[in-house]
Amino acid sequence: MQDLFFYLSKVFWALASPDHLFLLLILVGLLLVWAGKRSGLWLSLVSVMLLLSVAVFPVGNLLLKPLEQRIPPAELPNQIAGIIILGGAEEAALSAMYEQPHMNSAAERVMMLPMLARRYPNVPIVITGGSSSVLYQQYRGADVVAQWAEQIGFRERLIVER
């Protein structure tokens, strides 16, 4: 059942991601035009305009900025039980191909590790991250972050959850 959910989530996002959704709407609109429906032309034109606006203008950043600034950063406590680094910031297949850690646009979650590890020197560091790839399940995100954490000197504190 877990595998089914994984594959369904991949299919869902392939259809629901904005760029793919707009391309699909353009295709549906063109099929409607081909079938003689005038509404297909409007659907295609509106979808092209939306796709161009998302592609050219920083629409995503404009929508996210108010959400990200609504809550101020929390103050760090004096004591913690451990540091957990969530997966998703790594490019596991690229890291395996080039034999060095590669990160993506979510790398800030990993880049906080040195500061937190120095501030809390006696707590374990838990690194999580499976594979989000349908084709390359053997490459795990936790391995990439663990490799990077070992390179900067935190090997003895690591707990890796693949």
VODO-771153 format. One line per 5 residues: number of its first residue (from 1); for each residue x, z, y of N, C-alpha, C, O, CB. Coordinates in nm, 3 decimals. Glycine has a CB too. Example, Ala and Ser with C-alpha at 12.3 -4.5 7.8 and 13.67 -1.06 7.14 Angstrom:
2
1 = 1.319 0.780 -0.569 1.230 0.780 -0.450 1.320 0.780 -0.330 1.424 0.846 -0.332 1.131 0.905 -0.447 | 1.285 0.708 -0.225 1.367 0.714 -0.106 1.290 0.787 0.003 1.341 0.804 0.114 1.408 0.572 -0.060
This chain:
162
1 = 0.082 0.000 -0.120 0.000 0.000 0.000 0.086 0.000 0.126 0.052 -0.063 0.226 -0.093 0.120 0.000 | 0.200 0.072 0.119 0.290 0.077 0.234 0.347 -0.061 0.266 0.359 -0.098 0.382 0.405 0.177 0.207 | 0.381 -0.139 0.161 0.431 -0.274 0.182 0.325 -0.363 0.244 0.355 -0.446 0.331 0.480 -0.334 0.051 | 0.199 -0.348 0.199 0.090 -0.426 0.254 0.074 -0.400 0.403 0.058 -0.494 0.481 -0.039 -0.396 0.179 | 0.078 -0.273 0.442 0.066 -0.240 0.584 0.183 -0.300 0.663 0.163 -0.349 0.774 0.062 -0.087 0.603
6 = 0.303 -0.295 0.607 0.419 -0.353 0.674 0.399 -0.501 0.701 0.421 -0.548 0.813 0.545 -0.331 0.589 | 0.357 -0.576 0.598 0.338 -0.720 0.614 0.221 -0.752 0.706 0.228 -0.845 0.786 0.317 -0.786 0.479 | 0.113 -0.675 0.697 -0.001 -0.696 0.787 0.038 -0.670 0.933 -0.009 -0.740 1.023 -0.117 -0.606 0.747 | 0.122 -0.569 0.956 0.165 -0.541 1.093 0.248 -0.657 1.148 0.238 -0.689 1.267 0.246 -0.411 1.099 | 0.329 -0.719 1.065 0.408 -0.834 1.108 0.318 -0.953 1.143 0.338 -1.019 1.244 0.509 -0.874 0.999
11 = 0.219 -0.978 1.058 0.125 -1.088 1.085 0.045 -1.060 1.211 0.026 -1.149 1.295 0.030 -1.110 0.965 | -0.003 -0.936 1.226 -0.081 -0.900 1.344 0.001 -0.923 1.471 -0.049 -0.984 1.566 -0.127 -0.753 1.336 | 0.125 -0.874 1.474 0.203 -0.888 1.597 0.243 -1.032 1.622 0.259 -1.072 1.738 0.327 -0.800 1.591 | 0.260 -1.111 1.517 0.289 -1.253 1.537 0.174 -1.322 1.608 0.196 -1.417 1.683 0.317 -1.321 1.402 | 0.052 -1.276 1.585 -0.065 -1.335 1.652 -0.097 -1.268 1.785 -0.148 -1.333 1.876 -0.185 -1.327 1.561
16 = -0.069 -1.138 1.797 -0.113 -1.062 1.914 -0.009 -1.051 2.025 -0.044 -1.012 2.136 -0.153 -0.925 1.872 | 0.115 -1.084 1.999 0.214 -1.076 2.107 0.172 -1.175 2.215 0.127 -1.285 2.184 0.359 -1.107 2.056 | 0.186 -1.139 2.341 0.131 -1.222 2.449 0.176 -1.367 2.447 0.094 -1.457 2.465 0.168 -1.162 2.581 | 0.304 -1.392 2.424 0.350 -1.531 2.426 0.288 -1.612 2.311 0.248 -1.726 2.332 0.502 -1.537 2.417 | 0.280 -1.555 2.193 0.218 -1.624 2.081 0.068 -1.638 2.101 0.010 -1.741 2.065 0.247 -1.550 1.951
21 = 0.005 -1.537 2.156 -0.139 -1.542 2.180 -0.174 -1.654 2.278 -0.269 -1.728 2.255 -0.189 -1.407 2.233 | -0.097 -1.666 2.386 -0.123 -1.772 2.483 -0.101 -1.910 2.422 -0.177 -2.004 2.448 -0.034 -1.755 2.607 | 0.004 -1.923 2.341 0.027 -2.051 2.274 -0.086 -2.085 2.177 -0.128 -2.200 2.167 0.162 -2.049 2.199 | -0.135 -1.985 2.107 -0.248 -2.005 2.016 -0.374 -2.045 2.094 -0.448 -2.133 2.050 -0.274 -1.878 1.934 | -0.398 -1.982 2.209 -0.513 -2.018 2.291 -0.500 -2.159 2.347 -0.600 -2.231 2.357 -0.530 -1.918 2.406
26 = -0.379 -2.200 2.382 -0.357 -2.338 2.428 -0.391 -2.436 2.316 -0.456 -2.537 2.339 -0.211 -2.358 2.476 | -0.345 -2.404 2.196 -0.373 -2.490 2.080 -0.523 -2.498 2.052 -0.576 -2.606 2.027 -0.298 -2.439 1.957 | -0.591 -2.383 2.055 -0.736 -2.382 2.033 -0.806 -2.463 2.142 -0.898 -2.539 2.113 -0.790 -2.236 2.031 | -0.762 -2.448 2.266 -0.820 -2.525 2.375 -0.801 -2.674 2.356 -0.893 -2.752 2.380 -0.760 -2.483 2.507 | -0.682 -2.715 2.312 -0.658 -2.857 2.289 -0.742 -2.910 2.172 -0.789 -3.024 2.175 -0.509 -2.881 2.261
31 = -0.760 -2.827 2.071 -0.847 -2.868 1.960 -0.992 -2.883 2.007 -1.062 -2.974 1.963 -0.840 -2.765 1.844 | -1.035 -2.795 2.096 -1.171 -2.807 2.152 -1.184 -2.932 2.238 -1.288 -2.998 2.235 -1.206 -2.682 2.235 | -1.080 -2.965 2.315 -1.082 -3.088 2.395 -1.091 -3.209 2.302 -1.167 -3.303 2.328 -0.956 -3.099 2.485 | -1.014 -3.206 2.196 -1.015 -3.315 2.099 -1.153 -3.330 2.034 -1.196 -3.440 1.998 -0.907 -3.292 1.990 | -1.223 -3.216 2.019 -1.357 -3.218 1.961 -1.464 -3.253 2.064 -1.582 -3.256 2.032 -1.389 -3.083 1.898
36 = -1.424 -3.280 2.188 -1.518 -3.320 2.291 -1.578 -3.207 2.371 -1.675 -3.230 2.444 -1.626 -3.397 2.229 | -1.527 -3.088 2.361 -1.579 -2.973 2.436 -1.502 -2.959 2.567 -1.379 -2.952 2.567 -1.568 -2.842 2.352 | -1.573 -2.956 2.677 -1.512 -2.943 2.808 -1.450 -2.803 2.828 -1.354 -2.788 2.903 -1.616 -2.970 2.918 | -1.506 -2.703 2.762 -1.455 -2.566 2.776 -1.312 -2.554 2.723 -1.238 -2.465 2.764 -1.547 -2.467 2.704 | -1.274 -2.641 2.632 -1.139 -2.639 2.579 -1.034 -2.669 2.686 -0.924 -2.615 2.682 -1.126 -2.738 2.466
41 = -1.070 -2.756 2.782 -0.977 -2.787 2.890 -0.953 -2.664 2.976 -0.840 -2.636 3.015 -1.031 -2.903 2.976 | -1.059 -2.591 3.007 -1.044 -2.468 3.087 -0.964 -2.363 3.013 -0.878 -2.296 3.071 -1.182 -2.412 3.125 | -0.992 -2.348 2.884 -0.918 -2.250 2.804 -0.769 -2.285 2.801 -0.684 -2.197 2.814 -0.974 -2.245 2.660 | -0.738 -2.412 2.785 -0.598 -2.454 2.783 -0.531 -2.433 2.918 -0.418 -2.383 2.924 -0.587 -2.600 2.744 | -0.599 -2.469 3.026 -0.540 -2.454 3.159 -0.517 -2.307 3.195 -0.411 -2.272 3.246 -0.630 -2.519 3.264
46 = -0.615 -2.224 3.169 -0.599 -2.081 3.198 -0.487 -2.022 3.113 -0.408 -1.942 3.163 -0.732 -2.005 3.172 | -0.480 -2.060 2.986 -0.375 -2.009 2.898 -0.236 -2.055 2.943 -0.141 -1.977 2.938 -0.400 -2.054 2.755 | -0.225 -2.180 2.987 -0.096 -2.229 3.039 -0.055 -2.152 3.164 0.061 -2.114 3.178 -0.104 -2.381 3.070 | -0.151 -2.128 3.254 -0.120 -2.053 3.376 -0.076 -1.910 3.342 0.020 -1.859 3.400 -0.242 -2.051 3.471 | -0.147 -1.844 3.250 -0.109 -1.709 3.210 0.028 -1.708 3.143 0.109 -1.619 3.169 -0.214 -1.650 3.117
51 = 0.054 -1.804 3.056 0.183 -1.811 2.988 0.296 -1.832 3.088 0.400 -1.769 3.078 0.182 -1.924 2.883 | 0.275 -1.920 3.184 0.377 -1.944 3.286 0.399 -1.821 3.373 0.513 -1.791 3.409 0.339 -2.062 3.373 | 0.293 -1.751 3.408 0.309 -1.632 3.492 0.384 -1.522 3.418 0.465 -1.451 3.478 0.174 -1.581 3.539 | 0.357 -1.506 3.289 0.428 -1.405 3.211 0.574 -1.446 3.190 0.663 -1.362 3.189 0.358 -1.383 3.075 | 0.597 -1.576 3.172 0.733 -1.624 3.147 0.819 -1.621 3.273 0.939 -1.595 3.265 0.728 -1.765 3.092
56 = 0.760 -1.648 3.390 0.838 -1.660 3.513 0.849 -1.528 3.589 0.956 -1.494 3.640 0.777 -1.766 3.603 | 0.740 -1.454 3.596 0.738 -1.331 3.675 0.756 -1.209 3.584 0.720 -1.214 3.467 0.607 -1.320 3.753 | 0.811 -1.100 3.637 0.832 -0.980 3.555 0.703 -0.899 3.537 0.695 -0.783 3.576 0.939 -0.891 3.619 | 0.603 -0.962 3.477 0.472 -0.901 3.461 0.482 -0.773 3.376 0.421 -0.672 3.410 0.375 -1.000 3.397 | 0.558 -0.779 3.267 0.572 -0.662 3.181 0.629 -0.543 3.255 0.580 -0.431 3.240 0.659 -0.695 3.064
61 = 0.733 -0.567 3.334 0.794 -0.458 3.411 0.698 -0.403 3.515 0.692 -0.282 3.537 0.922 -0.506 3.479 | 0.623 -0.491 3.579 0.527 -0.445 3.680 0.417 -0.360 3.618 0.369 -0.266 3.681 0.465 -0.566 3.752 | 0.377 -0.391 3.496 0.273 -0.313 3.429 0.328 -0.180 3.375 0.258 -0.079 3.375 0.212 -0.393 3.315 | 0.453 -0.180 3.329 0.511 -0.060 3.270 0.559 0.042 3.373 0.555 0.163 3.347 0.625 -0.097 3.182 | 0.603 -0.004 3.488 0.663 0.086 3.586 0.572 0.204 3.624 0.619 0.318 3.622 0.699 0.009 3.711
66 = 0.445 0.182 3.657 0.359 0.298 3.690 0.342 0.394 3.573 0.334 0.515 3.592 0.222 0.249 3.736 | 0.337 0.341 3.452 0.322 0.428 3.336 0.447 0.512 3.313 0.438 0.630 3.281 0.291 0.345 3.211 | 0.564 0.451 3.331 0.689 0.522 3.307 0.717 0.626 3.416 0.782 0.727 3.388 0.804 0.423 3.300 | 0.670 0.603 3.537 0.699 0.694 3.647 0.593 0.803 3.663 0.609 0.893 3.746 0.711 0.617 3.775 | 0.488 0.797 3.586 0.379 0.894 3.598 0.423 1.034 3.556 0.377 1.133 3.613 0.261 0.850 3.514
71 = 0.510 1.043 3.458 0.555 1.172 3.408 0.704 1.186 3.437 0.783 1.103 3.394 0.527 1.187 3.255 | 0.744 1.291 3.510 0.887 1.308 3.541 0.965 1.347 3.416 0.907 1.401 3.322 0.907 1.415 3.652 | 1.096 1.321 3.414 1.177 1.361 3.299 1.173 1.513 3.278 1.174 1.589 3.375 1.323 1.315 3.316 | 1.168 1.554 3.153 1.162 1.697 3.120 1.300 1.760 3.136 1.403 1.694 3.116 1.110 1.718 2.976 | 1.302 1.887 3.170 1.428 1.960 3.173 1.468 1.995 3.031 1.384 2.028 2.948 1.416 2.088 3.261
76 = 1.597 1.987 3.005 1.646 2.018 2.871 1.650 2.168 2.848 1.690 2.242 2.938 1.784 1.957 2.848 | 1.610 2.214 2.731 1.612 2.359 2.702 1.755 2.408 2.678 1.847 2.328 2.662 1.524 2.390 2.580 | 1.771 2.538 2.675 1.903 2.597 2.650 1.944 2.586 2.505 2.062 2.566 2.475 1.904 2.742 2.693 | 1.848 2.598 2.413 1.878 2.591 2.271 1.782 2.493 2.203 1.664 2.485 2.238 1.868 2.730 2.205 | 1.835 2.419 2.106 1.754 2.328 2.025 1.797 2.340 1.880 1.906 2.391 1.851 1.766 2.181 2.076
81 = 1.713 2.293 1.789 1.745 2.299 1.646 1.822 2.175 1.601 1.893 2.180 1.500 1.618 2.314 1.564 | 1.809 2.066 1.673 1.878 1.943 1.634 1.846 1.830 1.730 1.759 1.842 1.816 1.839 1.903 1.493 | 1.918 1.722 1.714 1.898 1.602 1.795 1.849 1.493 1.701 1.910 1.467 1.598 2.032 1.558 1.869 | 1.737 1.430 1.736 1.682 1.321 1.655 1.690 1.192 1.736 1.637 1.183 1.847 1.534 1.351 1.611 | 1.757 1.093 1.680 1.766 0.961 1.743 1.674 0.868 1.664 1.699 0.840 1.547 1.916 0.907 1.745
86 = 1.569 0.821 1.729 1.472 0.733 1.664 1.527 0.591 1.655 1.598 0.545 1.744 1.339 0.734 1.739 | 1.493 0.523 1.547 1.537 0.386 1.528 1.463 0.290 1.618 1.368 0.328 1.687 1.518 0.345 1.384 | 1.507 0.166 1.617 1.443 0.061 1.696 1.530 0.008 1.807 1.494 -0.090 1.871 1.316 0.112 1.755 | 1.645 0.070 1.831 1.733 0.026 1.938 1.845 -0.064 1.887 1.925 -0.113 1.966 1.793 0.146 2.009 | 1.849 -0.086 1.759 1.961 -0.156 1.700 1.921 -0.293 1.648 1.804 -0.319 1.620 2.020 -0.074 1.588
91 = 2.019 -0.380 1.636 2.002 -0.511 1.575 2.078 -0.508 1.443 2.196 -0.542 1.439 2.053 -0.628 1.670 | 2.011 -0.466 1.337 2.079 -0.440 1.211 2.140 -0.565 1.149 2.254 -0.560 1.101 1.982 -0.378 1.113 | 2.069 -0.677 1.149 2.123 -0.798 1.088 2.245 -0.848 1.165 2.344 -0.887 1.104 2.015 -0.908 1.081 | 2.239 -0.848 1.298 2.354 -0.890 1.379 2.472 -0.795 1.358 2.587 -0.839 1.352 2.317 -0.894 1.528 | 2.443 -0.668 1.346 2.549 -0.570 1.325 2.620 -0.594 1.193 2.742 -0.583 1.185 2.492 -0.428 1.329
96 = 2.544 -0.627 1.091 2.604 -0.656 0.962 2.684 -0.786 0.967 2.791 -0.796 0.907 2.496 -0.664 0.853 | 2.631 -0.885 1.037 2.698 -1.015 1.045 2.832 -1.004 1.117 2.931 -1.063 1.073 2.608 -1.116 1.115 | 2.836 -0.930 1.229 2.957 -0.921 1.309 3.040 -0.795 1.280 3.146 -0.775 1.339 2.922 -0.925 1.455 | 2.989 -0.711 1.190 3.058 -0.590 1.147 3.091 -0.496 1.262 3.197 -0.433 1.265 3.183 -0.627 1.075 | 2.999 -0.487 1.357 3.009 -0.392 1.466 2.868 -0.366 1.519 2.782 -0.454 1.510 3.104 -0.444 1.580
101 = 2.843 -0.248 1.574 2.706 -0.215 1.618 2.658 -0.306 1.731 2.729 -0.331 1.829 2.701 -0.070 1.664 | 2.536 -0.354 1.717 2.468 -0.432 1.820 2.338 -0.362 1.854 2.264 -0.322 1.765 2.442 -0.580 1.774 | 2.311 -0.348 1.983 2.189 -0.282 2.029 2.102 -0.382 2.104 2.148 -0.488 2.146 2.222 -0.160 2.119 | 1.975 -0.346 2.121 1.882 -0.430 2.196 1.840 -0.359 2.325 1.909 -0.268 2.371 1.757 -0.465 2.109 | 1.729 -0.400 2.382 1.688 -0.346 2.512 1.639 -0.202 2.507 1.612 -0.142 2.611 1.581 -0.432 2.571
106 = 1.626 -0.144 2.389 1.586 -0.004 2.376 1.708 0.087 2.354 1.693 0.199 2.306 1.487 0.013 2.259 | 1.825 0.040 2.388 1.950 0.112 2.359 1.961 0.246 2.432 2.046 0.327 2.395 2.067 0.026 2.396 | 1.879 0.271 2.533 1.890 0.398 2.605 1.866 0.518 2.515 1.921 0.625 2.539 1.792 0.401 2.722 | 1.786 0.502 2.412 1.762 0.615 2.320 1.888 0.651 2.243 1.907 0.767 2.207 1.648 0.582 2.222 | 1.974 0.555 2.219 2.100 0.580 2.149 2.208 0.624 2.248 2.294 0.706 2.215 2.146 0.455 2.073
111 = 2.204 0.570 2.368 2.308 0.601 2.467 2.302 0.745 2.516 2.398 0.793 2.576 2.295 0.507 2.584 | 2.193 0.815 2.491 2.183 0.956 2.528 2.257 1.047 2.430 2.282 1.163 2.461 2.037 0.997 2.535 | 2.293 0.995 2.315 2.356 1.077 2.212 2.483 1.147 2.258 2.495 1.268 2.235 2.386 0.992 2.094 | 2.579 1.081 2.320 2.702 1.154 2.359 2.674 1.272 2.453 2.730 1.379 2.435 2.800 1.058 2.427 | 2.587 1.252 2.551 2.555 1.360 2.644 2.487 1.477 2.572 2.524 1.593 2.593 2.465 1.308 2.757
116 = 2.390 1.447 2.488 2.319 1.552 2.415 2.410 1.621 2.314 2.404 1.743 2.299 2.196 1.495 2.344 | 2.494 1.546 2.246 2.583 1.604 2.145 2.686 1.696 2.210 2.725 1.797 2.150 2.653 1.494 2.065 | 2.730 1.663 2.329 2.825 1.751 2.398 2.756 1.874 2.456 2.814 1.982 2.461 2.898 1.674 2.509 | 2.634 1.856 2.501 2.561 1.970 2.556 2.522 2.070 2.448 2.520 2.191 2.471 2.436 1.921 2.630 | 2.491 2.019 2.329 2.452 2.104 2.216 2.551 2.080 2.100 2.519 2.007 2.007 2.304 2.073 2.170
121 = 2.669 2.140 2.106 2.776 2.106 2.011 2.756 2.158 1.869 2.829 2.114 1.779 2.905 2.158 2.062 | 2.663 2.247 1.844 2.650 2.308 1.711 2.523 2.268 1.637 2.487 2.333 1.539 2.654 2.456 1.724 | 2.455 2.164 1.681 2.331 2.125 1.614 2.353 1.993 1.539 2.436 1.911 1.578 2.215 2.110 1.717 | 2.277 1.974 1.431 2.289 1.847 1.358 2.229 1.732 1.437 2.142 1.751 1.522 2.221 1.859 1.220 | 2.275 1.613 1.407 2.224 1.490 1.468 2.156 1.408 1.358 2.222 1.363 1.264 2.340 1.407 1.539
126 = 2.026 1.390 1.371 1.949 1.314 1.272 1.926 1.174 1.328 1.874 1.157 1.438 1.812 1.384 1.239 | 1.968 1.074 1.251 1.952 0.935 1.291 1.852 0.870 1.197 1.870 0.873 1.075 2.088 0.859 1.291 | 1.745 0.812 1.253 1.642 0.749 1.172 1.642 0.599 1.196 1.690 0.552 1.299 1.503 0.808 1.202 | 1.590 0.524 1.101 1.574 0.381 1.122 1.578 0.303 0.994 1.680 0.299 0.925 1.680 0.331 1.213 | 1.468 0.241 0.962 1.459 0.155 0.846 1.484 0.011 0.885 1.563 -0.017 0.975 1.324 0.169 0.777
131 = 1.416 -0.078 0.818 1.428 -0.220 0.847 1.293 -0.273 0.894 1.191 -0.245 0.833 1.478 -0.299 0.723 | 1.294 -0.347 1.002 1.171 -0.410 1.050 1.167 -0.557 1.012 1.076 -0.629 1.052 1.159 -0.393 1.202 | 1.265 -0.602 0.936 1.274 -0.741 0.897 1.200 -0.767 0.767 1.210 -0.688 0.672 1.418 -0.784 0.884 | 1.127 -0.875 0.762 1.059 -0.913 0.640 1.159 -0.971 0.540 1.148 -0.949 0.419 0.946 -1.014 0.670 | 1.257 -1.046 0.590 1.350 -1.116 0.502 1.475 -1.037 0.467 1.530 -1.055 0.359 1.390 -1.244 0.565
136 = 1.521 -0.950 0.556 1.649 -0.882 0.536 1.629 -0.731 0.529 1.673 -0.658 0.618 1.747 -0.917 0.649 | 1.563 -0.684 0.427 1.533 -0.542 0.411 1.657 -0.457 0.387 1.654 -0.336 0.407 1.435 -0.522 0.297 | 1.766 -0.519 0.344 1.886 -0.441 0.313 1.956 -0.389 0.438 2.034 -0.294 0.430 1.983 -0.527 0.232 | 1.931 -0.448 0.553 1.994 -0.403 0.678 1.907 -0.297 0.742 1.793 -0.324 0.780 2.017 -0.521 0.775 | 1.958 -0.177 0.754 1.883 -0.064 0.807 1.937 -0.020 0.942 2.059 -0.014 0.962 1.886 0.054 0.708
141 = 1.847 0.009 1.034 1.885 0.049 1.169 1.964 0.177 1.173 2.056 0.190 1.254 1.763 0.065 1.252 | 1.932 0.272 1.086 2.003 0.400 1.086 2.152 0.381 1.056 2.236 0.454 1.106 1.941 0.496 0.983 | 2.183 0.282 0.974 2.323 0.256 0.940 2.401 0.209 1.063 2.517 0.245 1.081 2.333 0.151 0.829 | 2.337 0.129 1.147 2.403 0.079 1.268 2.433 0.193 1.364 2.545 0.204 1.414 2.315 -0.027 1.337 | 2.334 0.277 1.390 2.354 0.388 1.484 2.452 0.488 1.428 2.532 0.545 1.502 2.221 0.457 1.516
146 = 2.448 0.511 1.296 2.543 0.602 1.233 2.685 0.549 1.247 2.778 0.625 1.273 2.507 0.622 1.084 | 2.702 0.419 1.230 2.835 0.359 1.248 2.885 0.383 1.390 3.001 0.420 1.410 2.832 0.208 1.217 | 2.797 0.362 1.489 2.837 0.383 1.629 2.868 0.531 1.655 2.966 0.562 1.721 2.725 0.335 1.724 | 2.784 0.621 1.603 2.805 0.764 1.623 2.936 0.810 1.558 3.005 0.896 1.612 2.687 0.845 1.566 | 2.969 0.753 1.444 3.097 0.786 1.380 3.214 0.737 1.464 3.316 0.805 1.475 3.104 0.724 1.239
151 = 3.200 0.619 1.523 3.307 0.563 1.606 3.335 0.649 1.729 3.448 0.651 1.778 3.272 0.421 1.648 | 3.234 0.717 1.781 3.257 0.799 1.900 3.280 0.945 1.865 3.287 1.030 1.955 3.139 0.787 1.994 | 3.293 0.977 1.735 3.340 1.108 1.695 3.239 1.211 1.651 3.267 1.331 1.661 3.411 1.162 1.803 | 3.123 1.170 1.602 3.022 1.267 1.560 2.991 1.260 1.411 2.881 1.297 1.369 2.895 1.246 1.639 | 3.083 1.213 1.330 3.061 1.192 1.187 3.017 1.319 1.114 2.924 1.314 1.033 3.187 1.139 1.124
156 = 3.081 1.431 1.141 3.056 1.553 1.064 2.918 1.613 1.090 2.872 1.696 1.011 3.162 1.657 1.095 | 2.851 1.574 1.195 2.720 1.631 1.230 2.604 1.543 1.191 2.489 1.583 1.210 2.713 1.658 1.377 | 2.627 1.424 1.137 2.523 1.327 1.115 2.441 1.351 0.989 2.494 1.385 0.884 2.582 1.192 1.108 | 2.311 1.334 1.003 2.218 1.324 0.892 2.147 1.190 0.910 2.080 1.169 1.011 2.115 1.448 0.888 | 2.162 1.101 0.814 2.110 0.966 0.827 1.986 0.950 0.740 1.991 0.971 0.619 2.218 0.861 0.788
161 = 1.874 0.913 0.803 1.746 0.890 0.734 1.716 0.741 0.743 1.671 0.691 0.846 1.629 0.977 0.796 | 1.743 0.670 0.632 1.727 0.526 0.630 1.583 0.485 0.603 1.552 0.366 0.598 1.818 0.465 0.527
